[in-house]
């Protein structure tokens, strides 16, 4: 019985149309790039909130510790966005989805720059000698900078989601119609 089941599965697999392995790798690369950037953005958002909360509620040592994690998250956004620009396939999708992915891909250097600016500002402004007032101000400025900077990212992601979930458009022609 097991032999028959194995043969049936093998036969079924052989009858399925063969897909282009290179195309599958490119599509997987797109998915990985989108996922990596989304994870890095989610992490930086969480660290932004944590830093802001600690800056207003915790002692300076805890704020400095949070700033290190926040800076690391900013660096991760920059790295993920830089990798994504190279990973996203420029020709493996069709129509609207490819145009949307191209727009997303073109935005990646801007997102990477946002991550680098975030990390650089944290390095410069959050030091062991920073006053509590300075930490409060930095927390507000960093939070506002990221919220503003990530709005465009959110629009790009929404566009990609919309393009991926939109049904493929087909043009139907009736016989006898021009």
C-alpha positions as CSV (number, residue, x, y, z in Angstrom):
1,X,0.0,0.0,0.0
2,X,2.8,2.4,0.9
3,X,4.5,1.6,-2.5
4,X,1.4,2.5,-4.4
5,X,0.9,5.7,-2.5
6,X,4.5,6.7,-3.1
7,X,4.2,5.9,-6.8
8,X,0.9,7.9,-7.0
9,X,2.6,10.9,-5.4
10,X,5.6,10.6,-7.7
11,X,3.3,10.4,-10.7
12,X,1.3,13.4,-9.6
13,X,4.4,15.4,-9.1
14,X,5.7,14.4,-12.6
15,X,2.4,15.5,-14.2
16,X,2.5,19.0,-12.6
17,X,3.9,21.7,-14.9
18,X,7.5,22.4,-14.3
19,X,8.3,25.8,-13.0
20,X,11.3,27.9,-13.7
21,X,13.6,27.4,-10.7
22,X,15.4,30.8,-11.4
23,X,12.0,32.6,-11.4
24,X,11.0,30.9,-8.1
25,X,14.3,32.0,-6.5
26,X,13.7,35.6,-7.7
27,X,10.2,35.6,-6.3
28,X,11.5,34.1,-3.0
29,X,14.1,36.9,-3.0
30,X,11.4,39.5,-3.3
31,X,9.4,38.0,-0.5
32,X,12.5,37.8,1.7
33,X,13.4,41.4,1.0
34,X,9.9,42.7,1.8
35,X,9.8,40.6,5.0
36,X,13.3,41.7,6.2
37,X,12.5,45.3,5.7
38,X,9.1,45.0,7.4
39,X,10.7,43.2,10.4
40,X,13.4,45.9,10.7
41,X,10.8,48.6,10.5
42,X,8.6,46.9,13.2
43,X,11.7,46.6,15.4
44,X,12.7,50.2,15.0
45,X,9.1,51.3,15.8
46,X,9.2,49.1,19.0
47,X,12.5,50.6,20.0
48,X,11.3,54.1,19.3
49,X,8.4,53.6,21.7
50,X,10.6,51.9,24.3
51,X,13.2,54.7,24.1
52,X,10.6,57.4,24.4
53,X,8.9,55.7,27.4
54,X,12.2,55.2,29.2
55,X,13.4,58.7,28.5
56,X,10.4,60.1,30.4
57,X,10.0,57.4,33.1
58,X,13.3,55.7,33.8
59,X,16.7,56.7,35.2
60,X,19.5,57.8,32.8
61,X,21.2,54.4,32.8
62,X,18.1,52.6,31.5
63,X,17.6,55.3,28.9
64,X,21.2,54.9,27.7
65,X,20.7,51.1,27.5
66,X,17.5,51.7,25.5
67,X,19.4,54.1,23.2
68,X,21.9,51.4,22.3
69,X,19.1,49.0,21.3
70,X,17.3,51.8,19.4
71,X,20.5,52.7,17.5
72,X,21.0,49.0,16.6
73,X,17.4,48.9,15.3
74,X,18.1,52.0,13.2
75,X,21.2,50.4,11.8
76,X,19.2,47.3,11.0
77,X,16.7,49.3,9.0
78,X,19.5,50.9,7.0
79,X,21.0,47.4,6.3
80,X,17.7,45.8,5.4
81,X,16.7,48.6,3.0
82,X,20.2,48.5,1.4
83,X,20.0,44.7,0.9
84,X,16.4,44.9,-0.4
85,X,17.3,47.3,-3.2
86,X,19.6,44.7,-4.5
87,X,17.4,41.7,-3.8
88,X,14.1,42.8,-5.4
89,X,13.7,41.4,-8.8
90,X,13.2,44.1,-11.5
91,X,11.5,42.0,-14.1
92,X,10.0,38.9,-12.6
93,X,6.5,40.2,-12.0
94,X,3.9,41.5,-14.4
95,X,2.0,44.7,-14.9
96,X,0.9,46.7,-11.9
97,X,2.7,44.5,-9.4
98,X,6.1,45.0,-11.1
99,X,5.5,48.8,-11.2
100,X,4.6,48.8,-7.6
101,X,7.6,46.8,-6.6
102,X,9.8,49.1,-8.6
103,X,8.4,52.1,-6.7
104,X,9.0,50.3,-3.4
105,X,12.6,49.4,-4.6
106,X,13.3,53.0,-5.6
107,X,12.3,54.1,-2.1
108,X,14.8,51.8,-0.3
109,X,17.8,54.3,-0.4
110,X,15.6,56.9,1.3
111,X,14.6,54.4,4.0
112,X,18.2,53.4,4.4
113,X,19.2,57.0,4.8
114,X,16.5,57.4,7.5
115,X,18.0,54.5,9.4
116,X,21.5,56.0,9.1
117,X,20.4,59.4,10.2
118,X,18.5,57.9,13.2
119,X,21.6,56.0,14.3
120,X,23.9,59.0,13.8
121,X,21.7,61.3,15.8
122,X,21.4,58.8,18.7
123,X,25.2,58.4,18.7
124,X,25.7,62.2,18.8
125,X,22.9,63.2,21.2
126,X,22.6,60.3,23.7
127,X,25.7,60.1,25.8
128,X,26.5,59.3,29.4
129,X,26.7,63.1,30.1
130,X,23.2,63.8,28.6
131,X,20.9,65.6,30.9
132,X,17.4,64.3,31.6
133,X,15.9,67.3,29.7
134,X,18.2,66.6,26.8
135,X,17.1,62.9,26.7
136,X,13.4,64.0,26.8
137,X,14.0,66.4,23.8
138,X,16.0,63.7,21.9
139,X,13.2,61.2,22.5
140,X,10.6,63.5,21.1
141,X,12.7,64.5,18.1
142,X,13.7,61.0,17.2
143,X,10.1,59.7,17.6
144,X,8.8,62.5,15.4
145,X,11.5,62.0,12.8
146,X,10.8,58.3,12.5
147,X,7.0,58.6,12.5
148,X,7.3,61.2,9.7
149,X,9.9,59.3,7.8
150,X,8.0,56.0,7.9
151,X,4.8,57.4,6.5
152,X,6.1,57.1,3.0
153,X,7.3,53.5,3.7
154,X,3.7,52.7,4.9
155,X,2.2,54.0,1.7
156,X,4.7,52.0,-0.4
157,X,3.9,48.8,1.6
158,X,0.1,49.5,1.3
159,X,0.6,49.9,-2.5
160,X,2.5,46.5,-2.7
161,X,-0.2,44.8,-0.6
162,X,-2.9,46.2,-2.9
163,X,-1.1,45.2,-6.0
164,X,-0.5,41.7,-4.7
165,X,-4.1,41.2,-3.6
166,X,-5.7,42.7,-6.7
167,X,-7.1,40.2,-9.1
168,X,-5.3,39.8,-12.4
169,X,-7.0,41.9,-15.1
170,X,-8.0,40.0,-18.2
171,X,-9.3,41.5,-21.3
172,X,-12.1,39.4,-22.7
173,X,-13.0,39.6,-26.3
174,X,-16.2,38.3,-27.7
175,X,-16.3,36.7,-31.1
176,X,-17.5,39.1,-33.7
177,X,-16.5,42.2,-31.7
178,X,-13.7,44.5,-32.8
